[in-house]
């Protein structure tokens, strides 16, 4: 799948978020990259996406003039575990929802429980 098509699927996933969550997304950028940086590939070879930032629940009155939080979705790892374009679409949805969960302050354990 070419990058533009993959990025459109990420955008569609974001556009399809429930309104009550979408309206809470502030100061966040979502990007697509080919794969995680080499420094993250070793133990995290199955890394499909990552969230960097200050989780929403930890933002207070002091939060301002801050660079945007970033969610990065990694195209090659997602494609490598998918056998069809439809499966790529579903994996993108899962990864985007997972990383947005981190934005809202959910831990890996919380997300595993929700995703069961």
N, CA, C and O atoms as a printed pandas DataFrame, in Angstrom:
     atom_number atom_name residue_name chain_id  residue_number  x_coord  y_coord  z_coord
0              1         N          UNK        A               1    0.865   -1.164    0.000
1              2        CA          UNK        A               1    0.000    0.000    0.000
2              3         C          UNK        A               1    0.914    1.229    0.000
3              4         O          UNK        A               1    1.906    1.270    0.727
4              5         N          UNK        A               2    0.574    2.223   -0.815
5              6        CA          UNK        A               2    1.436    3.398   -0.827
6              7         C          UNK        A               2    1.147    4.280    0.391
7              8         O          UNK        A               2    0.110    4.149    1.041
8              9         N          UNK        A               3    2.079    5.170    0.677
9             10        CA          UNK        A               3    2.001    5.997    1.892
10            11         C          UNK        A               3    0.731    6.848    1.924
11            12         O          UNK        A               3    0.097    6.963    2.972
12            13         N          UNK        A               4    0.357    7.438    0.803
13            14        CA          UNK        A               4   -0.831    8.297    0.788
14            15         C          UNK        A               4   -2.088    7.521    1.157
15            16         O          UNK        A               4   -2.915    8.006    1.930
16            17         N          UNK        A               5   -2.235    6.325    0.611
17            18        CA          UNK        A               5   -3.402    5.506    0.915
18            19         C          UNK        A               5   -3.408    5.119    2.397
19            20         O          UNK        A               5   -4.450    5.174    3.050
20            21         N          UNK        A               6   -2.261    4.733    2.920
21            22        CA          UNK        A               6   -2.140    4.362    4.325
22            23         C          UNK        A               6   -2.488    5.563    5.210
23            24         O          UNK        A               6   -3.244    5.430    6.173
24            25         N          UNK        A               7   -1.934    6.735    4.881
25            26        CA          UNK        A               7   -2.207    7.951    5.665
26            27         C          UNK        A               7   -3.690    8.311    5.619
27            28         O          UNK        A               7   -4.241    8.774    6.618
28            29         N          UNK        A               8   -4.344    8.106    4.478
29            30        CA          UNK        A               8   -5.786    8.370    4.384
30            31         C          UNK        A               8   -6.567    7.459    5.329
31            32         O          UNK        A               8   -7.546    7.890    5.938
32            33         N          UNK        A               9   -6.140    6.203    5.452
33            34        CA          UNK        A               9   -6.808    5.288    6.380
34            35         C          UNK        A               9   -6.651    5.757    7.827
35            36         O          UNK        A               9   -7.577    5.633    8.629
36            37         N          UNK        A              10   -5.482    6.291    8.152
37            38        CA          UNK        A              10   -5.270    6.851    9.493
38            39         C          UNK        A              10   -6.196    8.057    9.685
39            40         O          UNK        A              10   -6.834    8.184   10.730
40            41         N          UNK        A              11   -6.272    8.934    8.696
41            42        CA          UNK        A              11   -7.149   10.113    8.783
42            43         C          UNK        A              11   -8.618    9.707    8.917
43            44         O          UNK        A              11   -9.359   10.302    9.700
44            45         N          UNK        A              12   -9.035    8.700    8.157
45            46        CA          UNK        A              12  -10.416    8.221    8.250
46            47         C          UNK        A              12  -10.719    7.680    9.644
47            48         O          UNK        A              12  -11.805    7.901   10.181
48            49         N          UNK        A              13   -9.759    6.975   10.221
49            50        CA          UNK        A              13   -9.936    6.449   11.573
50            51         C          UNK        A              13  -10.119    7.597   12.560
51            52         O          UNK        A              13  -11.006    7.550   13.412
52            53         N          UNK        A              14   -9.293    8.614   12.447
53            54        CA          UNK        A              14   -9.414    9.776   13.342
54            55         C          UNK        A              14  -10.746   10.490   13.142
55            56         O          UNK        A              14  -11.393   10.892   14.108
56            57         N          UNK        A              15  -11.149   10.643   11.896
57            58        CA          UNK        A              15  -12.417   11.314   11.603
58            59         C          UNK        A              15  -13.603   10.523   12.143
59            60         O          UNK        A              15  -14.642   11.099   12.465
60            61         N          UNK        A              16  -13.447    9.199   12.244
61            62        CA          UNK        A              16  -14.534    8.352   12.700
62            63         C          UNK        A              16  -14.600    8.157   14.209
63            64         O          UNK        A              16  -15.453    7.421   14.705
64            65         N          UNK        A              17  -13.706    8.812   14.938
65            66        CA          UNK        A              17  -13.758    8.711   16.399
66            67         C          UNK        A              17  -15.072    9.268   16.923
67            68         O          UNK        A              17  -15.613   10.215   16.351
68            69         N          UNK        A              18  -15.588    8.699   17.994
69            70        CA          UNK        A              18  -16.801    9.267   18.591
70            71         C          UNK        A              18  -16.572   10.736   18.961
71            72         O          UNK        A              18  -15.511   11.102   19.465
72            73         N          UNK        A              19  -17.568   11.556   18.706
73            74        CA          UNK        A              19  -17.473   13.000   18.923
74            75         C          UNK        A              19  -17.031   13.352   20.342
75            76         O          UNK        A              19  -16.254   14.286   20.539
76            77         N          UNK        A              20  -17.531   12.593   21.342
77            78        CA          UNK        A              20  -17.203   12.943   22.729
78            79         C          UNK        A              20  -15.713   12.792   23.016
79            80         O          UNK        A              20  -15.203   13.446   23.925
80            81         N          UNK        A              21  -15.000   11.949   22.269
81            82        CA          UNK        A              21  -13.552   11.821   22.432
82            83         C          UNK        A              21  -12.814   12.783   21.519
83            84         O          UNK        A              21  -11.819   13.392   21.911
84            85         N          UNK        A              22  -13.307   12.911   20.305
85            86        CA          UNK        A              22  -12.647   13.781   19.330
86            87         C          UNK        A              22  -12.564   15.217   19.839
87            88         O          UNK        A              22  -11.564   15.899   19.615
88            89         N          UNK        A              23  -13.614   15.680   20.524
89            90        CA          UNK        A              23  -13.606   17.072   20.995
90            91         C          UNK        A              23  -12.607   17.289   22.132
91            92         O          UNK        A              23  -12.313   18.434   22.477
92            93         N          UNK        A              24  -12.082   16.216   22.718
93            94        CA          UNK        A              24  -11.095   16.324   23.792
94            95         C          UNK        A              24   -9.655   16.251   23.286
95            96         O          UNK        A              24   -8.712   16.426   24.058
96            97         N          UNK        A              25   -9.489   15.995   22.005
97            98        CA          UNK        A              25   -8.138   15.918   21.439
98            99         C          UNK        A              25   -7.641   17.324   21.133
99           100         O          UNK        A              25   -8.135   17.987   20.220
100          101         N          UNK        A              26   -6.663   17.765   21.903
101          102        CA          UNK        A              26   -6.090   19.107   21.733
102          103         C          UNK        A              26   -4.574   19.007   21.701
103          104         O          UNK        A              26   -3.968   18.206   22.412
104          105         N          UNK        A              27   -3.987   19.828   20.869
105          106        CA          UNK        A              27   -2.532   19.937   20.814
106          107         C          UNK        A              27   -1.888   18.569   20.569
107          108         O          UNK        A              27   -1.003   18.139   21.308
108          109         N          UNK        A              28   -2.353   17.904   19.520
109          110        CA          UNK        A              28   -1.825   16.576   19.192
110          111         C          UNK        A              28   -1.656   16.451   17.674
111          112         O          UNK        A              28   -2.506   16.882   16.895
112          113         N          UNK        A              29   -0.543   15.855   17.287
113          114        CA          UNK        A              29   -0.274   15.596   15.869
114          115         C          UNK        A              29   -0.197   14.086   15.680
115          116         O          UNK        A              29    0.381   13.375   16.502
116          117         N          UNK        A              30   -0.781   13.608   14.594
117          118        CA          UNK        A              30   -0.723   12.185   14.270
118          119         C          UNK        A              30    0.058   12.063   12.966
119          120         O          UNK        A              30   -0.276   12.691   11.961
120          121         N          UNK        A              31    1.100   11.246   13.004
121          122        CA          UNK        A              31    1.998   11.106   11.857
122          123         C          UNK        A              31    2.114    9.646   11.460
123          124         O          UNK        A              31    1.854    8.747   12.259
124          125         N          UNK        A              32    2.509    9.423   10.210
125          126        CA          UNK        A              32    2.793    8.081    9.709
126          127         C          UNK        A              32    4.271    8.045    9.339
127          128         O          UNK        A              32    4.773    8.933    8.650
128          129         N          UNK        A              33    4.957    7.008    9.805
129          130        CA          UNK        A              33    6.348    6.776    9.416
130          131         C          UNK        A              33    6.470    5.332    8.955
131          132         O          UNK        A              33    5.638    4.487    9.285
132          133         N          UNK        A              34    7.523    5.061    8.186
133          134        CA          UNK        A              34    7.718    3.708    7.660
134          135         C          UNK        A              34    7.870    2.686    8.772
135          136         O          UNK        A              34    7.176    1.670    8.789
136          137         N          UNK        A              35    8.775    2.954    9.698
137          138        CA          UNK        A              35    9.035    2.010   10.779
138          139         C          UNK        A              35    9.652    2.748   11.954
139          140         O          UNK        A              35   10.111    3.882   11.818
140          141         N          UNK        A              36    9.659    2.089   13.122
141          142        CA          UNK        A              36   10.270    2.733   14.286
142          143         C          UNK        A              36   11.748    3.001   14.035
143          144         O          UNK        A              36   12.377    2.320   13.225
144          145         N          UNK        A              37   12.304    3.995   14.731
145          146        CA          UNK        A              37   13.741    4.239   14.594
146          147         C          UNK        A              37   14.533    3.003   15.033
147          148         O          UNK        A              37   14.051    2.204   15.835
148          149         N          UNK        A              38   15.728    2.857   14.513
149          150        CA          UNK        A              38   16.565    1.701   14.826
150          151         C          UNK        A              38   16.742    1.524   16.328
151          152         O          UNK        A              38   16.819    0.395   16.813
152          153         N          UNK        A              39   16.807    2.613   17.060
153          154        CA          UNK        A              39   17.012    2.532   18.507
154          155         C          UNK        A              39   15.832    1.884   19.228
155          156         O          UNK        A              39   15.983    1.425   20.360
156          157         N          UNK        A              40   14.670    1.841   18.596
157          158        CA          UNK        A              40   13.485    1.257   19.217
158          159         C          UNK        A              40   13.133   -0.117   18.653
159          160         O          UNK        A              40   12.208   -0.764   19.143
160          161         N          UNK        A              41   13.847   -0.566   17.642
161          162        CA          UNK        A              41   13.471   -1.807   16.961
162          163         C          UNK        A              41   13.858   -3.062   17.708
163          164         O          UNK        A              41   13.152   -4.063   17.582
164          165         N          UNK        A              42   14.918   -3.077   18.467
165          166        CA          UNK        A              42   15.394   -4.282   19.136
166          167         C          UNK        A              42   14.325   -5.010   19.910
167          168         O          UNK        A              42   13.681   -5.917   19.382
168          169         N          UNK        A              43   14.128   -4.627   21.151
169          170        CA          UNK        A              43   13.167   -5.308   22.024
170          171         C          UNK        A              43   11.734   -5.016   21.615
171          172         O          UNK        A              43   10.819   -5.763   21.964
172          173         N          UNK        A              44   11.539   -3.941   20.882
173          174        CA          UNK        A              44   10.185   -3.549   20.486
174          175         C          UNK        A              44    9.958   -3.788   19.001
175          176         O          UNK        A              44    9.386   -2.937   18.320
176          177         N          UNK        A              45   10.391   -4.919   18.498
177          178        CA          UNK        A              45   10.315   -5.180   17.060
178          179         C          UNK        A              45    8.884   -5.192   16.547
179          180         O          UNK        A              45    8.654   -5.032   15.348
180          181         N          UNK        A              46    7.928   -5.378   17.434
181          182        CA          UNK        A              46    6.534   -5.396   16.996
182          183         C          UNK        A              46    5.836   -4.066   17.248
183          184         O          UNK        A              46    4.606   -4.012   17.274
184          185         N          UNK        A              47    6.598   -2.994   17.433
185          186        CA          UNK        A              47    6.026   -1.679   17.702
186          187         C          UNK        A              47    5.235   -1.189   16.485
187          188         O          UNK        A              47    5.792   -1.022   15.401
188          189         N          UNK        A              48    3.949   -0.966   16.675
189          190        CA          UNK        A              48    3.061   -0.546   15.582
190          191         C          UNK        A              48    2.755    0.944   15.642
191          192         O          UNK        A              48    2.403    1.550   14.630
192          193         N          UNK        A              49    2.888    1.530   16.817
193          194        CA          UNK        A              49    2.628    2.947   17.005
194          195         C          UNK        A              49    3.159    3.376   18.350
195          196         O          UNK        A              49    3.482    2.547   19.200
196          197         N          UNK        A              50    3.247    4.679   18.536
197          198        CA          UNK        A              50    3.753    5.187   19.816
198          199         C          UNK        A              50    3.148    6.560   20.091
199          200         O          UNK        A              50    2.857    7.326   19.172
200          201         N          UNK        A              51    2.968    6.850   21.372
201          202        CA          UNK        A              51    2.463    8.141   21.828
202          203         C          UNK        A              51    3.565    8.827   22.618
203          204         O          UNK        A              51    4.170    8.217   23.499
204          205         N          UNK        A              52    3.830   10.094   22.308
205          206        CA          UNK        A              52    4.761   10.931   23.064
206          207         C          UNK        A              52    3.987   12.158   23.522
207          208         O          UNK        A              52    3.351   12.825   22.707
208          209         N          UNK        A              53    4.032   12.461   24.805
209          210        CA          UNK        A              53    3.406   13.692   25.236
210          211         C          UNK        A              53    2.989   13.699   26.689
211          212         O          UNK        A              53    3.403   12.857   27.485
212          213         N          UNK        A              54    2.166   14.666   27.007
213          214        CA          UNK        A              54    1.610   14.824   28.351
214          215         C          UNK        A              54    0.173   14.320   28.298
215          216         O          UNK        A              54   -0.679   14.947   27.667
216          217         N          UNK        A              55   -0.107   13.192   28.957
217          218        CA          UNK        A              55   -1.471   12.665   28.907
218          219         C          UNK        A              55   -2.502   13.706   29.366
219          220         O          UNK        A              55   -2.246   14.512   30.260
220          221         N          UNK        A              56   -3.642   13.660   28.740
221          222        CA          UNK        A              56   -4.730   14.626   28.960
222          223         C          UNK        A              56   -5.027   14.824   30.446
223          224         O          UNK        A              56   -5.216   15.956   30.890
224          225         N          UNK        A              57   -5.071   13.751   31.206
225          226        CA          UNK        A              57   -5.429   13.849   32.622
226          227         C          UNK        A              57   -4.375   14.574   33.454
227          228         O          UNK        A              57   -4.657   14.987   34.579
228          229         N          UNK        A              58   -3.164   14.735   32.916
229          230        CA          UNK        A              58   -2.093   15.416   33.648
230          231         C          UNK        A              58   -1.917   16.872   33.208
231          232         O          UNK        A              58   -1.013   17.562   33.681
232          233         N          UNK        A              59   -2.761   17.323   32.324
233          234        CA          UNK        A              59   -2.670   18.715   31.882
234          235         C          UNK        A              59   -3.471   19.574   32.849
235          236         O          UNK        A              59   -4.627   19.283   33.156
236          237         N          UNK        A              60   -2.855   20.600   33.306
237          238        CA          UNK        A              60   -3.538   21.484   34.241
238          239         C          UNK        A              60   -3.441   22.917   33.764
239          240         O          UNK        A              60   -3.147   23.168   32.595
240          241         N          UNK        A              61   -3.683   23.851   34.653
241          242        CA          UNK        A              61   -3.662   25.259   34.262
242          243         C          UNK        A              61   -2.286   25.720   33.784
243          244         O          UNK        A              61   -2.180   26.703   33.051
244          245         N          UNK        A              62   -1.238   25.014   34.196
245          246        CA          UNK        A              62    0.120   25.350   33.779
246          247         C          UNK        A              62    0.408   24.916   32.347
247          248         O          UNK        A              62    1.389   25.361   31.751
248          249         N          UNK        A              63   -0.440   24.052   31.787
249          250        CA          UNK        A              63   -0.180   23.478   30.469
250          251         C          UNK        A              63   -0.464   24.525   29.395
251          252         O          UNK        A              63   -1.608   24.940   29.205
252          253         N          UNK        A              64    0.563   24.935   28.715
253          254        CA          UNK        A              64    0.406   25.909   27.636
254          255         C          UNK        A              64    1.751   26.158   26.982
255          256         O          UNK        A              64    2.792   25.809   27.539
256          257         N          UNK        A              65    1.733   26.754   25.815
257          258        CA          UNK        A              65    2.959   26.997   25.056
258          259         C          UNK        A              65    3.827   25.738   25.018
259          260         O          UNK        A              65    5.039   25.784   25.230
260          261         N          UNK        A              66    3.177   24.638   24.745
261          262        CA          UNK        A              66    3.835   23.330   24.742
262          263         C          UNK        A              66    3.764   22.755   23.334
263          264         O          UNK        A              66    2.732   22.855   22.672
264          265         N          UNK        A              67    4.862   22.151   22.874
265          266        CA          UNK        A              67    4.776   21.493   21.559
266          267         C          UNK        A              67    3.679   20.434   21.580
267          268         O          UNK        A              67    3.355   19.896   22.639
268          269         N          UNK        A              68    3.117   20.138   20.437
269          270        CA          UNK        A              68    2.039   19.144   20.419
270          271         C          UNK        A              68    2.520   17.754   20.829
271          272         O          UNK        A              68    3.664   17.371   20.587
272          273         N          UNK        A              69    1.608   17.016   21.456
273          274        CA          UNK        A              69    1.835   15.591   21.664
274          275         C          UNK        A              69    1.872   14.962   20.274
275          276         O          UNK        A              69    1.346   15.525   19.314
276          277         N          UNK        A              70    2.497   13.797   20.177
277          278        CA          UNK        A              70    2.633   13.152   18.874
278          279         C          UNK        A              70    2.253   11.678   18.992
279          280         O          UNK        A              70    2.687   10.974   19.903
280          281         N          UNK        A              71    1.442   11.244   18.058
281          282        CA          UNK        A              71    1.184    9.817   17.863
282          283         C          UNK        A              71    1.801    9.470   16.516
283          284         O          UNK        A              71    1.525   10.119   15.507
284          285         N          UNK        A              72    2.642    8.436   16.515
285          286        CA          UNK        A              72    3.248    7.971   15.267
286          287         C          UNK        A              72    2.719    6.571   14.990
287          288         O          UNK        A              72    2.769    5.694   15.853
288          289         N          UNK        A              73    2.216    6.371   13.783
289          290        CA          UNK        A              73    1.730    5.077   13.328
290          291         C          UNK        A              73    2.762    4.546   12.329
291          292         O          UNK        A              73    3.107    5.228   11.363
292          293         N          UNK        A              74    3.254    3.320   12.570
293          294        CA          UNK        A              74    4.318    2.748   11.742
294          295         C          UNK        A              74    3.733    1.820   10.679
295          296         O          UNK        A              74    3.153    0.779   10.991
296          297         N          UNK        A              75    3.895    2.216    9.431
297          298        CA          UNK        A              75    3.275    1.527    8.313
298          299         C          UNK        A              75    3.828    0.118    8.082
299          300         O          UNK        A              75    3.049   -0.832    8.002
300          301         N          UNK        A              76    5.124   -0.041    7.975
301          302        CA          UNK        A              76    5.688   -1.356    7.623
302          303         C          UNK        A              76    5.351   -2.447    8.638
303          304         O          UNK        A              76    4.963   -3.541    8.229
304          305         N          UNK        A              77    5.482   -2.197    9.943
305          306        CA          UNK        A              77    5.105   -3.265   10.887
306          307         C          UNK        A              77    3.624   -3.642   10.802
307          308         O          UNK        A              77    3.273   -4.814   10.934
308          309         N          UNK        A              78    2.761   -2.655   10.582
309          310        CA          UNK        A              78    1.334   -2.947   10.458
310          311         C          UNK        A              78    1.088   -3.796    9.214
311          312         O          UNK        A              78    0.352   -4.782    9.264
312          313         N          UNK        A              79    1.701   -3.413    8.111
313          314        CA          UNK        A              79    1.519   -4.188    6.878
314          315         C          UNK        A              79    2.096   -5.595    7.005
315          316         O          UNK        A              79    1.562   -6.544    6.432
316          317         N          UNK        A              80    3.181   -5.726    7.751
317          318        CA          UNK        A              80    3.826   -7.041    7.848
318          319         C          UNK        A              80    2.990   -8.054    8.628
319          320         O          UNK        A              80    3.187   -9.258    8.463
320          321         N          UNK        A              81    2.064   -7.600    9.472
321          322        CA          UNK        A              81    1.219   -8.531   10.220
322          323         C          UNK        A              81   -0.195   -8.604    9.648
323          324         O          UNK        A              81   -1.090   -9.203   10.245
324          325         N          UNK        A              82   -0.377   -7.989    8.491
325          326        CA          UNK        A              82   -1.697   -7.970    7.854
326          327         C          UNK        A              82   -1.628   -8.714    6.533
327          328         O          UNK        A              82   -0.636   -8.637    5.808
328          329         N          UNK        A              83   -2.706   -9.440    6.231
329          330        CA          UNK        A              83   -2.705  -10.229    4.991
330          331         C          UNK        A              83   -3.575   -9.624    3.893
331          332         O          UNK        A              83   -3.653  -10.173    2.794
332          333         N          UNK        A              84   -4.228   -8.502    4.180
333          334        CA          UNK        A              84   -5.074   -7.856    3.177
334          335         C          UNK        A              84   -5.209   -6.372    3.513
335          336         O          UNK        A              84   -4.883   -5.934    4.616
336          337         N          UNK        A              85   -5.695   -5.616    2.542
337          338        CA          UNK        A              85   -5.927   -4.193    2.792
338          339         C          UNK        A              85   -6.961   -3.991    3.894
339          340         O          UNK        A              85   -6.857   -3.048    4.679
340          341         N          UNK        A              86   -7.948   -4.861    3.955
341          342        CA          UNK        A              86   -8.965   -4.757    5.001
342          343         C          UNK        A              86   -8.347   -4.999    6.379
343          344         O          UNK        A              86   -8.713   -4.350    7.359
344          345         N          UNK        A              87   -7.420   -5.927    6.437
345          346        CA          UNK        A              87   -6.735   -6.191    7.710
346          347         C          UNK        A              87   -5.840   -5.004    8.094
347          348         O          UNK        A              87   -5.732   -4.668    9.273
348          349         N          UNK        A              88   -5.200   -4.372    7.106
349          350        CA          UNK        A              88   -4.409   -3.165    7.373
350          351         C          UNK        A              88   -5.323   -2.105    7.975
351          352         O          UNK        A              88   -4.964   -1.472    8.968
352          353         N          UNK        A              89   -6.487   -1.906    7.391
353          354        CA          UNK        A              89   -7.454   -0.923    7.889
354          355         C          UNK        A              89   -7.822   -1.210    9.349
355          356         O          UNK        A              89   -7.873   -0.294   10.169
356          357         N          UNK        A              90   -8.078   -2.480    9.670
357          358        CA          UNK        A              90   -8.461   -2.851   11.036
358          359         C          UNK        A              90   -7.298   -2.656   12.004
359          360         O          UNK        A              90   -7.503   -2.181   13.121
360          361         N          UNK        A              91   -6.096   -3.010   11.600
361          362        CA          UNK        A              91   -4.923   -2.814   12.461
362          363         C          UNK        A              91   -4.685   -1.329   12.715
363          364         O          UNK        A              91   -4.366   -0.935   13.836
364          365         N          UNK        A              92   -4.836   -0.510   11.686
365          366        CA          UNK        A              92   -4.684    0.940   11.862
366          367         C          UNK        A              92   -5.674    1.422   12.914
367          368         O          UNK        A              92   -5.316    2.179   13.816
368          369         N          UNK        A              93   -6.905    0.983   12.791
369          370        CA          UNK        A              93   -7.942    1.377   13.751
370          371         C          UNK        A              93   -7.539    0.976   15.171
371          372         O          UNK        A              93   -7.641    1.781   16.097
372          373         N          UNK        A              94   -7.085   -0.262   15.342
373          374        CA          UNK        A              94   -6.673   -0.749   16.661
374          375         C          UNK        A              94   -5.524    0.077   17.220
375          376         O          UNK        A              94   -5.541    0.458   18.390
376          377         N          UNK        A              95   -4.522    0.355   16.382
377          378        CA          UNK        A              95   -3.337    1.075   16.841
378          379         C          UNK        A              95   -3.682    2.526   17.171
379          380         O          UNK        A              95   -3.246    3.046   18.198
380          381         N          UNK        A              96   -4.455    3.178   16.316
381          382        CA          UNK        A              96   -4.845    4.564   16.586
382          383         C          UNK        A              96   -5.636    4.635   17.891
383          384         O          UNK        A              96   -5.361    5.495   18.727
384          385         N          UNK        A              97   -6.606    3.753   18.077
385          386        CA          UNK        A              97   -7.392    3.756   19.315
386          387         C          UNK        A              97   -6.487    3.497   20.527
387          388         O          UNK        A              97   -6.654    4.124   21.573
388          389         N          UNK        A              98   -5.540    2.582   20.382
389          390        CA          UNK        A              98   -4.615    2.252   21.468
390          391         C          UNK        A              98   -3.792    3.485   21.858
391          392         O          UNK        A              98   -3.681    3.813   23.039
392          393         N          UNK        A              99   -3.224    4.156   20.873
393          394        CA          UNK        A              99   -2.377    5.319   21.163
394          395         C          UNK        A              99   -3.205    6.485   21.706
395          396         O          UNK        A              99   -2.724    7.234   22.557
396          397         N          UNK        A             100   -4.415    6.648   21.239
397          398        CA          UNK        A             100   -5.290    7.681   21.805
398          399         C          UNK        A             100   -5.628    7.328   23.251
399          400         O          UNK        A             100   -5.802    8.216   24.085
400          401         N          UNK        A             101   -5.719    6.047   23.543
401          402        CA          UNK        A             101   -5.898    5.629   24.933
402          403         C          UNK        A             101   -4.764    6.131   25.809
403          404         O          UNK        A             101   -4.994    6.569   26.936
404          405         N          UNK        A             102   -3.534    6.070   25.295
405          406        CA          UNK        A             102   -2.397    6.608   26.051
406          407         C          UNK        A             102   -2.541    8.125   26.217
407          408         O          UNK        A             102   -2.225    8.660   27.280
408          409         N          UNK        A             103   -3.010    8.815   25.190
409          410        CA          UNK        A             103   -3.257   10.259   25.287
410          411         C          UNK        A             103   -4.188   10.552   26.463
411          412         O          UNK        A             103   -4.000   11.537   27.176
412          413         N          UNK        A             104   -5.188    9.700   26.663
413          414        CA          UNK        A             104   -6.135    9.895   27.763
414          415         C          UNK        A             104   -5.606    9.333   29.088
415          416         O          UNK        A             104   -6.322    9.329   30.089
416          417         N          UNK        A             105   -4.360    8.861   29.095
417          418        CA          UNK        A             105   -3.726    8.450   30.340
418          419         C          UNK        A             105   -3.848    6.991   30.695
419          420         O          UNK        A             105   -3.487    6.596   31.803
420          421         N          UNK        A             106   -4.350    6.176   29.782
421          422        CA          UNK        A             106   -4.480    4.746   30.064
422          423         C          UNK        A             106   -3.122    4.051   29.947
423          424         O          UNK        A             106   -2.340    4.353   29.045
424          425         N          UNK        A             107   -2.851    3.134   30.851
425          426        CA          UNK        A             107   -1.605    2.370   30.830
426          427         C          UNK        A             107   -1.738    1.198   29.858
427          428         O          UNK        A             107   -2.822    0.913   29.350
428          429         N          UNK        A             108   -0.616    0.530   29.612
429          430        CA          UNK        A             108   -0.649   -0.675   28.774
430          431         C          UNK        A             108   -1.584   -1.716   29.394
431          432         O          UNK        A             108   -2.356   -2.358   28.681
432          433         N          UNK        A             109   -1.519   -1.884   30.711
433          434        CA          UNK        A             109   -2.382   -2.865   31.378
434          435         C          UNK        A             109   -3.855   -2.498   31.210
435          436         O          UNK        A             109   -4.686   -3.363   30.935
436          437         N          UNK        A             110   -4.180   -1.199   31.378
437          438        CA          UNK        A             110   -5.570   -0.749   31.176
438          439         C          UNK        A             110   -6.018   -1.065   29.766
439          440         O          UNK        A             110   -7.118   -1.579   29.559
440          441         N          UNK        A             111   -5.174   -0.763   28.799
441          442        CA          UNK        A             111   -5.539   -0.971   27.400
442          443         C          UNK        A             111   -5.682   -2.443   27.061
443          444         O          UNK        A             111   -6.568   -2.819   26.294
444          445         N          UNK        A             112   -4.820   -3.280   27.623
445          446        CA          UNK        A             112   -4.949   -4.723   27.398
446          447         C          UNK        A             112   -6.291   -5.221   27.912
447          448         O          UNK        A             112   -6.948   -6.027   27.253
448          449         N          UNK        A             113   -6.705   -4.745   29.090
449          450        CA          UNK        A             113   -7.994   -5.149   29.651
450          451         C          UNK        A             113   -9.148   -4.698   28.753
451          452         O          UNK        A             113  -10.094   -5.455   28.533
452          453         N          UNK        A             114   -9.074   -3.488   28.241
453          454        CA          UNK        A             114  -10.136   -2.953   27.380
454          455         C          UNK        A             114  -10.186   -3.706   26.058
455          456         O          UNK        A             114  -11.265   -3.978   25.532
456          457         N          UNK        A             115   -9.017   -4.042   25.522
457          458        CA          UNK        A             115   -8.925   -4.644   24.193
458          459         C          UNK        A             115   -9.279   -6.133   24.176
459          460         O          UNK        A             115   -9.397   -6.725   23.103
460          461         N          UNK        A             116   -9.446   -6.736   25.340
461          462        CA          UNK        A             116   -9.792   -8.171   25.386
462          463         C          UNK        A             116  -11.151   -8.438   24.834
463          464         O          UNK        A             116  -11.590   -9.587   24.801
